[in-house]
Amino acid sequence: MVFGRSLTEARLISSANYVRTELPTRIAHRIRDMQRLPYVVVTNSHVNEVYDLYYNAFDTFRKIREIKTLEDNDQLCKTIRTTLKAHLTVIPKLAMGILECSGLMEAKELDRFMNTILKSRISRRVIAEQHLALTDTFHAPWFSPGAKLSETEFIGEIFLKCIAKDVVERCGEAIREIAQRAYGPDVAIPQIKIDGHLDASFPYILSHLEYIIGELLRNSVQAVVEKHQHRKDKDSSPDRPPPPIEVTICESSQHVIIRISDQGGGVPHDILPYMWSFSKGPASGQLLANLGQVPKLAATMQELQQSEDGRGGINAEVIKPFQPSSHGNSLASLSSRPPNLRLGMGLPLSRVYAEYWAGSLALHSLEGYGVDAFLQISKLGNKNEQLTTRATMDAV
């Protein structure tokens, strides 16, 4: 945000050199994490492919010399774009590797490894995509070096005035359309009602917030539709619409809290202990098969969309991020995922996103009734990313 508030050529080159030194350092720590895994885990074909991707990226970035000119920066951006695209396979490959190795390591250790590697991955993509966005801004025909930005604009990927109600409405509309496609035109989809502090706004990265809200709403809509269908099958009374999903927004000086409440019957008792785990227990076989159908995953809300021909991809008409440009970042249409394909990663990955920005995600399940999800968002601008510090990593 500092680099981008009053962008000049010197600041852009400073940003480039920050990226050039940070990326190989952060990748190196993750390579070391993988080297510490038991040998039988590292030799798993999926984990091994991720290791090779990380090592090649490290080797590429460590050889880049100091950025001194705009031409040097353009070359760096080209390398970053290529690497971001290549690494879209990382999440599904890691998830499949973790599921296949679930009997070879303690589940707690596997989840700790997965949380660390995903949080670090988010940090690297944020740094990389933020720099690409700043470069695109600098080269834009309308840009004037050193010009101040208004609060309705982006600083790179960071939207300065992210209105919670608008994000929930946009995600809700997209999720309802996805559900209608998945269940058929005759199935009633629950309404999404929003109340509370409807003017609450904060600086945030939209793609992160949309992913979390999208996953929570998708879980709620699926649960309500399936419970309502089950009730209709057993009940001969006149057809009633499914109960709405209620979203409450609460704003304080430091945080915004979003509560999503549904009447979808709650989390099944046998799933509850594995809700936040990547190495899912009884459902791991089915999840492994599902992940095999998703070769790339950027972990964005847009991946839930389906294109008009029925294959996966973004339907940009359903959900339109406010991004001023598309520069091959994680919002781009680079992956496919059928809308009703369960991967078992939505909740744990959403919590990783929330915690990365010093927020939190908690679920309270009322068995037989429904679920209340609480997403706490820290207003950005006064928070550092929540990663293991360099000092503690180097001490290991």
C-alpha positions, 0 to 999 in steps of 0.5 A: 500500500505504501508503494502504491499510494503515490506511485512513481518510477522509483517506488515501482522499482523499489517494489520490484526489488522487494519482490525479487528478494522476498519470493526466493526467501519465502520459497526456500523456507517452504522447500526446507519444510518439505525436506523435513517431511518423512521420506515416504511422504516426499516421494509421494508423486503429488508432493514430489511434483510440488517440491519440483515446482518450488525448487524450479521457482526458487532457482529462477528467482535467485538468479534475477539481478537487481532491478534498475530500469523499467525494462528490468521490471517488465522482464521480472513481471513476465517471469512472475506471470509464468510462475503464477500460472505454473503454480495453479496446480499446487493446491490440488496436488498438495491436497491429493498428496496429503490425503494419500499420506494420511496414514503415514503421518499424524493428521495434526502434523499434516494439517500443520504442514498444509496450513503453513505452506498455504499461508506462505503461498497466499503471502507470495501470491499477494506480493507477486500480484500486488506488484503486477497490479502496480506495474499495470497501473503505472503503464496505464494510459490514464496514469499520472506518476505521483497522483494521489488515489481516492478511497474508491480506487484500488492500490494494486490488488487492495480495494480501499473501500470494500463494502461488506454488504455489496460483497455478500450480495454479489457472492450470494447472487452468484452462489444462488445461480450456481445452485440453480444450475446444479439442482435444476430449474424446478428446485427452490433456492433459499433467499439470502437476507442481509441486515446489521451495519449495511454501510460497513466498509474497509480496505481488503483484497476482494478476491480473498473476501469473495472466496471466504464468503462464497464458500460459506454461502455455498455450504449454507445453500447446499445444506438448506436445499438438500434438507428442504428436499428431504423434508418435502419427500417426507412431508405431504403438506403444501410446498413451502419455500426453503428458510432464508439464509440470514447474514448479519454484518457488525462493524467496530473500530478494528473489525467487521464481523459477518455472521452467516446463519442457515437452517440446513440441519447442522454439520453431520456428527461424523464430519464434525471432528474433521471439519477443519482438517485437510487430511479428511477422515471417512470421506478421504476416498471420495475427496481424492477422486473429486480432486483428481477432476480439478487439475488447477485451483487458484482458490478464488470465488470465480472458480465456482462459475461455469461457462456457457458450454457447461465446462468450468471457468468464469462466467464473468456476467455472474460475478464481476470483481472490481479489478481494473485489469486482469493480469494473469492473477488468481482471478483469471479463468485458469481452472475449472470446477463443477459447482456441486463437486465437493473438495473438502477444502473450502472451510480449512482454506477459508480459515487460512485466508481469514487468519492470514490477515489477522482475522478468524473464522469459526463455526457453531453447529446446532445439530438438527437445526443449522449452522452459524458461521462467524467471519471476523475481518481485521480492517487492513492498513494497520495489520501485518501479514500473520506468518511465522516470523523470519527470526523463528524460521531461521532459528529452526 
